[in-house]
């Protein structure tokens, strides 16, 4: 496999980052447009990737912080 080179990502990769989980922090900020959160439900939210490798790259995550997908409740699935 060839390496993917995307120079526009360098600023994002090399920036100083907070030690907070973005999937816990971003929904709490209540700045959905700025954080690219496009949908909220009672148990989860949908967020766009700022630097996607493919078009329509979407993340769906539960609000509850868990270490393994097998720990999701039925309502979160």
C-alpha positions in Angstrom: 0.0 0.0 0.0 1.3 3.5 -0.9 1.4 6.2 1.8 -1.4 8.7 1.6 0.0 12.2 1.6 -2.4 15.0 2.4 -0.4 18.2 3.2 -3.5 20.1 4.3 -3.7 17.8 7.3 -0.2 18.7 8.7 -1.5 21.7 10.7 -4.1 19.5 12.3 -1.6 16.6 13.0 1.1 18.8 14.5 -1.0 21.2 16.6 -0.9 21.1 20.4 -3.9 19.0 21.5 -5.8 19.0 24.8 -5.8 15.7 26.7 -9.6 15.5 26.5 -11.6 12.9 24.6 -13.2 14.8 21.7 -16.2 12.4 21.7 -16.9 13.4 25.3 -16.0 17.0 25.1 -17.5 18.2 21.8 -21.1 17.3 22.5 -20.9 19.1 25.9 -19.8 22.3 24.3 -23.3 22.9 22.6 -21.6 24.4 19.5 -22.8 21.8 17.0 -22.2 23.8 13.9 -18.6 24.7 14.9 -17.9 21.0 16.0 -19.6 19.5 12.9 -22.2 17.7 14.9 -25.1 17.2 12.5 -27.5 15.1 14.5 -28.3 14.3 18.1 -30.5 11.7 19.6 -31.2 10.8 23.2 -28.3 8.4 23.4 -25.9 9.2 20.5 -24.7 11.9 18.1 -23.5 12.1 14.5 -20.4 14.1 13.6 -18.6 14.9 10.4 -14.8 14.3 10.1 -13.0 17.5 9.6 -10.3 15.9 7.4 -12.1 12.9 5.7 -10.2 10.5 3.5 -13.4 9.8 1.7 -16.5 11.9 1.0 -19.4 11.4 3.3 -17.2 10.2 6.2 -19.5 10.2 9.2 -19.0 9.2 12.8 -21.9 8.0 15.0 -20.9 7.8 18.7 -22.8 7.3 22.0 -22.7 10.0 24.6 -21.7 7.4 27.2 -17.9 6.8 27.1 -17.3 3.1 26.8 -14.1 1.2 25.9 -15.6 -1.5 23.6 -18.6 -1.5 21.2 -19.8 -4.7 22.9 -20.6 -2.6 25.9 -23.3 -0.6 24.0 -26.9 -0.8 25.2 -29.6 -1.7 22.8 -30.9 1.8 22.8 -27.4 3.1 21.8 -27.1 0.7 19.0 
